[in-house]
């Protein structure tokens, strides 16, 4: 992980940790580095979610990019996957998404993409970091006609929606879906998308005001959608996060269908249709044990990566695999997108329902979910970097693993984005694994 760009871009509290000065300097450095790696003048697309700080950071980025000669295309409020898709579609050299995803409104972030909509290679990010943090290279200050220009594209959302519609031949006439937009990016596209596909849409949290993004809504607060779907006779519900790169589903009885189950449903459908490349799905170490049992029972290879959709994507690209993702709802359909896409995931799920004639509850029985407990332990960066070598922690984990045997597992890992160590246990007995998880957490707290 870099000093400025973490696993998912540069993030922090907007206007303090992520200041206008930092954003402008990222823009200046990015323009300089991109000009070295491209034959033509850099043309950079900028999208953002609905946070109040988005326009402030957008202005700073634009100033930085244009001051070093890059042209800028502004597409306004769009999802992260829309930004990634539109880069190539609008003939841009690179792209920037201004978002802090599922985090509260006071946070924001800057995520950079290459011309094909993939995260910038680490070595290019490191060049940008060195210029911003170390002033490793003097940034030029061109004048006259060598400055960058700014244009605004008002058709970006419609171009993206048209692309999503093209990913399925199914139409959702007769289906009633509740859409929780988290007061975020999908507020500008979800209703239009699913209505165009024939669905009856019930909208929740689709009135962003700049500060209500992810506030008691969306994929991080699924309980509201669960109640709504049951009370209003919907066939299913779909909940997105602030930048709409993830999606969780709810069946007609209000039961959660998480990312693991959504991937299992899609992988099984793809295998049945003969389009599951390499008969493989790419998951992370945090995916439920039930997924790996499902894969084993159905002749599907389940590859494991580190936590983070960037690692899933790297493995998918390396091996030519077409589906992968995370329990949290980051699901990558590599045939159609270069990143996780919540709205794409939702419509693919509905297409399977339509194609098979099965309810979401029926489809979700493809995989049994093992009870899982996660305890987040607040800690320091020092402990985050050294806990794995602590003998007391290792001994406690080993003792718990011996008690669980083949009926469960333990995973202890440091968060890549927060000052936390996550203790995750799975097993057949919810109460038992809760006790074990807290035993390990207590040891970590006391070191």
C-alpha positions in Angstrom: 0.0 0.0 0.0 1.3 3.4 -0.9 1.8 6.5 1.3 -0.9 8.5 -0.4 -2.9 6.0 -2.4 -4.2 3.0 -0.3 -5.9 0.0 -1.6 -8.8 2.1 -2.9 -7.3 5.5 -3.7 -6.4 8.5 -1.5 -9.0 8.9 1.3 -9.6 11.1 4.3 -11.8 13.7 5.9 -12.5 16.2 3.2 -11.0 19.7 3.7 -8.6 18.5 6.5 -7.0 15.2 5.8 -7.9 15.4 2.1 -7.5 19.1 1.5 -7.9 21.2 -1.7 -4.2 21.6 -1.8 -3.6 17.8 -1.8 -6.3 17.4 -4.5 -4.7 20.1 -6.6 -1.3 18.6 -6.2 -2.6 15.2 -7.2 -4.0 16.8 -10.3 -0.7 18.5 -11.1 1.3 15.4 -10.5 -1.1 13.2 -12.4 -1.0 15.5 -15.5 2.8 15.4 -15.5 3.1 11.7 -15.1 0.3 10.9 -17.6 1.9 13.1 -20.2 5.1 11.0 -19.9 3.2 7.8 -20.4 0.9 8.9 -23.3 1.7 10.0 -26.8 -1.0 12.6 -26.9 -2.1 15.5 -24.6 -3.7 14.0 -21.4 -7.5 14.0 -21.4 -8.8 13.2 -18.0 -12.4 12.3 -17.1 -13.7 13.2 -13.6 -16.8 11.7 -12.0 -18.0 12.0 -8.4 -20.6 10.8 -5.9 -23.1 13.1 -4.1 -21.0 14.3 -1.2 -21.0 18.0 -0.5 -17.2 18.1 -0.7 -17.2 16.6 -4.2 -17.5 19.9 -6.2 -14.8 21.4 -4.0 -12.4 18.6 -4.7 -13.4 18.5 -8.3 -12.5 22.2 -8.7 -9.1 21.6 -7.1 -8.3 18.6 -9.3 -9.4 20.6 -12.4 -7.1 23.5 -11.4 -4.2 21.1 -10.9 -4.7 19.1 -14.1 -5.3 22.2 -16.4 -2.3 24.1 -14.9 0.0 21.4 -16.2 -1.7 21.2 -19.6 -4.2 18.3 -19.3 -7.7 18.6 -20.7 -10.6 17.6 -18.4 -14.0 16.1 -19.2 -16.5 16.6 -16.3 -19.4 14.1 -16.1 -20.8 15.1 -12.7 -22.5 12.6 -10.4 -22.0 9.1 -11.7 -21.1 5.8 -10.1 -17.5 4.5 -9.8 -18.1 1.8 -12.5 -19.7 4.4 -14.7 -16.5 6.6 -14.4 -14.4 3.6 -15.3 -16.5 2.7 -18.3 -16.8 6.2 -19.6 -13.1 6.8 -19.8 -12.7 4.6 -22.9 -16.1 5.5 -24.2 -15.3 9.3 -24.2 -11.8 8.8 -25.6 -9.9 9.9 -22.4 -6.4 9.1 -21.3 -7.3 8.5 -17.7 -10.1 9.0 -15.1 -10.7 10.2 -11.6 -13.5 9.2 -9.3 -14.1 11.5 -6.3 -15.8 9.3 -3.7 -15.3 7.6 -0.3 -17.6 4.7 -1.3 -19.6 3.4 1.7 -18.1 5.9 4.3 -20.0 8.8 5.9 -20.3 12.1 4.1 -17.4 13.9 5.9 -15.0 11.5 4.1 -14.0 11.7 0.5 -11.5 10.1 -1.8 -9.6 10.3 -5.1 -9.3 7.2 -7.2 -7.3 7.1 -10.4 -8.0 4.9 -13.5 -6.1 4.2 -16.7 -7.4 4.6 -20.2 -9.1 1.2 -20.1 -10.9 1.9 -16.8 -8.6 -0.2 -14.6 -6.8 1.1 -11.5 -3.6 2.9 -12.4 -0.6 0.6 -12.1 1.2 0.8 -8.8 4.4 2.2 -10.4 2.5 5.1 -11.9 0.7 5.8 -8.6 4.2 5.8 -6.9 5.5 8.4 -9.4 2.5 10.6 -8.6 3.1 10.1 -4.8 6.7 11.0 -5.1 5.9 14.3 -6.8 3.1 15.2 -4.3 4.8 14.1 -1.1 8.5 14.4 -1.9 8.6 17.1 -4.7 10.7 14.6 -6.5 10.3 16.4 -9.8 9.7 20.1 -10.5 6.2 20.4 -12.0 6.1 22.7 -15.1 3.9 25.8 -15.3 2.9 26.2 -19.0 1.3 29.4 -20.3 -0.8 30.5 -23.3 -2.3 27.7 -25.4 -0.5 25.0 -23.5 -2.9 25.2 -20.6 -5.7 22.6 -20.3 -9.3 23.1 -21.3 -12.5 21.9 -19.5 -15.6 20.5 -21.1 -18.7 19.0 -19.5 -20.5 16.0 -20.9 -24.2 15.9 -20.1 -25.0 12.6 -21.7 -22.6 10.5 -19.6 -25.4 8.9 -17.4 -27.5 7.9 -20.5 -24.4 6.4 -22.2 -23.7 4.3 -19.2 -27.3 3.2 -18.8 -27.4 2.1 -22.5 -24.3 0.0 -21.9 -25.9 -1.8 -18.9 -29.1 -2.5 -20.8 -27.0 -4.1 -23.5 -25.6 -6.7 -21.1 -28.9 -8.7 -21.0 -31.6 -9.9 -23.4 -34.1 -10.3 -20.6 -36.8 -7.8 -19.7 -38.2 -7.4 -16.3 -41.9 -6.8 -17.0 -44.0 -8.0 -14.2 -41.2 -7.7 -11.6 -41.4 -5.3 -8.7 -38.1 -4.2 -7.2 -37.2 -1.9 -4.4 -34.1 0.1 -5.0 -32.1 1.7 -2.1 -29.7 4.2 -3.6 -28.0 5.2 -0.4 -28.6 8.8 -1.4 -25.5 8.3 -3.6 -24.4 7.9 -7.2 -27.1 5.4 -8.2 -29.8 8.1 -7.4 -29.1 9.5 -10.9 -29.4 6.2 -12.8 -31.1 3.3 -11.0 -34.7 4.2 -11.5 -34.2 5.1 -15.1 -32.2 1.9 -15.8 -34.6 -0.6 -14.2 -37.7 1.1 -15.5 -36.2 1.0 -19.0 -35.8 -2.8 -18.5 -39.5 -3.1 -17.7 -39.5 -3.4 -13.9 -41.8 -1.6 -11.5 -39.5 0.4 -9.2 -40.0 1.5 -5.6 -37.4 4.0 -4.7 -35.7 4.4 -1.3 -33.0 6.9 -0.3 -32.7 8.5 -3.8 -32.8 12.2 -2.7 -29.2 13.2 -2.0 -28.6 16.5 -0.3 -24.8 16.3 0.0 -24.7 15.1 3.6 -27.1 12.1 3.7 -25.1 9.7 1.6 -24.9 6.3 3.3 -26.8 7.7 6.3 -28.9 4.8 7.7 -29.5 3.6 4.2 -27.9 1.6 1.4 -25.9 -1.6 1.5 -24.4 -0.8 4.9 -27.8 -0.4 6.5 -29.8 -3.2 4.8 -32.5 -3.5 7.5 -34.7 -0.7 6.1 -34.8 -2.4 2.7 -35.6 -5.8 4.3 -38.7 -4.3 6.0 -39.8 -2.4 2.9 -39.6 -5.4 0.6 -41.8 -7.5 2.9 -44.3 -4.7 3.6 -44.8 -3.7 0.0 -44.9 -7.1 -1.8 -41.8 -6.6 -3.8 -40.1 -9.5 -5.7 -36.8 -8.4 -4.4 -34.8 -5.4 -3.2 -31.4 -4.1 -4.2 -29.2 -1.9 -2.0 -26.3 0.0 -3.4 -23.5 1.9 -1.5 -22.6 5.6 -2.0 -20.6 5.2 -5.2 -22.7 2.2 -6.4 -19.8 -0.2 -7.0 -21.5 -2.7 -4.6 -24.9 -4.3 -4.3 -26.7 -6.5 -1.8 -30.0 -8.1 -2.4 -33.1 -9.0 -0.3 -35.6 -11.7 -1.3 -39.4 -11.3 -1.1 -39.5 -12.3 2.5 -36.9 -9.8 3.6 -33.9 -12.2 3.8 -30.5 -10.9 3.0 -28.8 -12.3 -0.1 -25.2 -11.1 0.3 -22.3 -10.9 -2.3 -21.2 -14.5 -1.7 -24.7 -15.8 -2.5 -25.1 -13.5 -5.5 -21.9 -14.7 -6.9 -22.9 -18.4 -6.3 -26.2 -17.8 -8.1 -24.4 -16.2 -11.0 -21.6 -18.8 -11.2 -24.1 -21.6 -11.2 -26.2 -20.0 -13.9 -23.1 -19.3 -16.0 -21.9 -22.9 -15.6 -25.4 -24.2 -16.6 -25.2 -22.0 -19.7 -21.6 -23.0 -20.5 -20.3 -19.4 -20.2 -18.4 -19.7 -16.9 -14.8 -19.2 -18.1 -12.4 -21.8 -16.7 -15.3 -23.0 -14.5 -13.9 -20.6 -11.9 -15.0 -17.8 -9.6 -12.5 -15.6 -7.8 -13.3 -14.8 -4.1 -11.4 -13.4 -1.1 -10.3 -15.1 2.1 -13.3 -13.4 3.8 -15.8 -15.2 1.6 -18.1 -17.5 3.6 -17.0 -21.1 4.1 -20.3 -22.1 2.6 -19.3 -20.6 -0.8 -16.3 -22.9 -1.0 -18.4 -25.9 -0.1 -20.9 -24.9 -2.8 -18.1 -24.6 -5.4 -16.7 -28.0 -4.4 -20.1 -29.7 -4.7 -20.8 -28.2 -8.1 -17.4 -28.7 -9.8 -16.5 -25.0 -9.7 -13.0 -23.8 -8.8 -13.0 -21.1 -6.2 -9.8 -19.1 -6.1 -8.9 -17.1 -3.0 -7.3 -13.7 -2.9 -6.5 -11.1 -0.3 -9.4 -8.9 0.8 -10.1 -6.1 -1.6 -11.8 -6.0 -5.0 -8.5 -4.8 -6.6 -6.9 -8.2 -5.7 -9.9 -10.1 -7.1 -9.7 -8.1 -10.3 -6.0 -8.7 -10.6 -6.5 -12.5 -10.3 -9.4 -12.4 -12.8 -7.4 -10.5 -15.4 -4.4 -12.8 -14.9 -6.4 -16.0 -15.3 -9.0 -14.9 -17.7 -11.9 -15.5 -15.3 -15.3 -13.8 -15.8 -16.8 -13.5 -12.3 -15.5 -12.7 -8.8 -16.1 -10.5 -5.9 -16.6 -10.1 -2.2 -19.3 -10.8 0.4 -19.8 -7.0 0.8 -21.3 -6.9 -2.6 -18.4 -5.9 -4.8 -19.1 -8.2 -7.8 -17.1 -8.0 -11.0 -18.5 -9.2 -14.3 -15.3 -8.8 -16.3 -17.1 -9.4 -19.6 -19.0 -6.1 -19.1 -17.1 -4.0 -16.6 -13.6 -3.2 -15.3 -14.6 -2.8 -11.7 -17.4 -3.9 -9.3 -20.7 -2.5 -10.5 -23.7 -2.6 -8.2 -26.4 -1.8 -10.8 -24.9 -4.4 -13.2 -24.9 -7.0 -10.4 -28.5 -6.2 -9.6 -29.8 -6.5 -13.2 -27.8 -9.7 -13.8 -29.5 -11.2 -10.7 -32.9 -10.2 -12.0 -32.1 -11.6 -15.4 -31.4 -15.0 -13.8 -34.8 -14.8 -11.9 -36.5 -14.0 -15.2 -34.7 -16.7 -17.2 -35.2 -19.5 -14.7 -38.6 -18.5 -13.4 -37.4 -18.9 -9.8 -37.8 -16.6 -6.9 -34.7 -15.1 -5.3 -35.3 -17.2 -2.2 -35.2 -20.4 -4.4 -32.1 -19.3 -6.2 -30.3 -18.5 -2.9 -30.6 -22.1 -1.7 -27.7 -22.9 -4.0 -25.4 -22.1 -1.1 -25.6 -22.7 2.6 -24.2 -19.8 4.7 -22.2 -20.8 7.7 -22.7 -18.6 10.8 -20.1 -15.9 10.8 -18.9 -13.5 13.5 -16.6 -10.5 12.9 -15.2 -8.5 15.8 -13.4 -5.3 14.9 -10.7 -4.3 17.3 -9.6 -0.7 17.3 -5.8 -0.4 17.4 -2.7 1.5 16.3 -0.8 1.3 13.1 2.1 -0.1 15.1 0.1 -3.0 16.4 -1.5 -3.5 12.9 1.9 -4.1 11.5 3.2 -6.4 14.3 0.2 -8.4 15.7 0.8 -11.4 13.4 4.1 -12.1 15.1 2.7 -11.9 18.6 3.1 -15.3 20.3 0.1 -14.9 22.6 -2.2 -14.1 19.7 -0.8 -17.0 17.6 -1.3 -19.4 20.5 -4.9 -18.3 21.1 -5.8 -18.6 17.4 -4.2 -22.1 17.2 -6.2 -23.2 20.3 -9.5 -22.0 18.8 -8.7 -23.6 15.4 -8.2 -26.9 17.2 -11.6 -26.7 18.9 -13.3 -25.8 15.6 -11.7 -28.6 13.6 -13.1 -29.1 10.1 -16.4 -27.4 11.1 -15.1 -23.8 11.0 -12.2 -21.5 10.5 -10.5 -18.4 11.9 -9.2 -15.4 10.0 -7.5 -12.5 11.7 -6.4 -9.6 9.4 -5.6 -5.9 9.6 -8.0 -3.6 7.8 -6.5 -1.9 4.7 -8.5 1.3 5.2 -9.2 1.7 8.9 -7.2 1.5 12.2 -8.8 -1.9 12.9 -7.8 -5.6 13.2 -10.7 -7.8 12.1 -11.3 -11.1 13.9 -13.5 -13.4 11.8 -14.8 -16.8 12.8 -17.1 -19.2 11.0 -18.6 -22.4 12.3 -21.9 -24.3 12.8 -22.7 -22.8 16.3 -23.2 -19.0 16.3 -23.0 -18.7 20.0 -19.8 -20.7 20.3 -17.9 -18.8 17.5 -19.0 -15.5 19.1 -17.3 -16.6 22.4 -14.2 -17.7 20.5 -14.0 -14.5 18.5 -14.1 -12.3 21.6 -11.5 -14.4 23.3 -9.1 -13.6 20.4 -10.2 -10.0 20.3 -9.5 -9.6 24.0 -6.0 -10.8 23.6 -5.4 -8.3 20.8 -6.8 -5.5 22.9 -4.5 -6.3 25.8 -1.2 -6.4 23.9 
